[in-house]
């Protein structure tokens, strides 16, 4: 636009200009109710996780060498789950890993009578438990007479363990009381050796250990459901829906414990269960 045109536009007399300005503002604003003020405009806000009113997200891990992180030199699954769940809540993680290598189901029952353990449980938001494998003697697992369907070498241990599992899960729930905590109980990918290390022991060893593991997992799951706790299927997580996947990449060199990838796999299975509940 030429400069003179702009100058001519500003040469309108002040009274007229004022009236024109008021009229323009009224046209833009439109009529306003005398009784209701206009609502302020707000930018959309994405919901975010808020910190817990009770402080950090508290996780207690119980059980044997698996939750203890033996032979891994990595972050055990309980801590991985704790960090994930705390982050989703905008909080911090507080983990009490009370798992002990070699612990049996009866040993867990005894541990739950310890005052320090009981105190930790009363403040827990999540309790994770892996227990049962150490109840069995592996000396005869390669003997074909110990295999499915009878599992004759292990029947007395399975029967004794059933009541111990029920008592342990019941005691955990009693210690939690009315606190809204989740309790996750895992099974096993194998109660004995697995992957390449197990394969080197022969076909009888592999077949019998798998049969016992399936029986053990079924027993753990039944005890968990009976006590209103949640079972987490680690067998499928490690070996696939068909149960035939080679889980060697998820195991430490001893073939007995999960490595870092194995602990991540267990944590993922737990996180999926927590998300679904």
Secondary structure, 3 states (H helix, E strand, C coil): CCHHHHHHHCCCCHHHHHHHHHHHHHHHHCCCCCCCCCCCCCCCCCCCCCCCCCCCEEEEEEECHHHHCCCCCCCCHHHHHHHHHHHHCCCCEEEEECCCCCCCHHHHHHHCCCHHHHHHHHCCCEEEEECCHHHCCHHHCCCHHHCCCCCCCCHHHHHHHHHHHHHHHHHHHHHHCCCCCEEEEECCCCCCCCHHHHHCCCHHHHHHHHHHHHHHHHHHHHHHHHCCCEEECHHHHHHCCCCCCCCHHHECCCCCCECHHHHHHHHHHHHHHHHHC
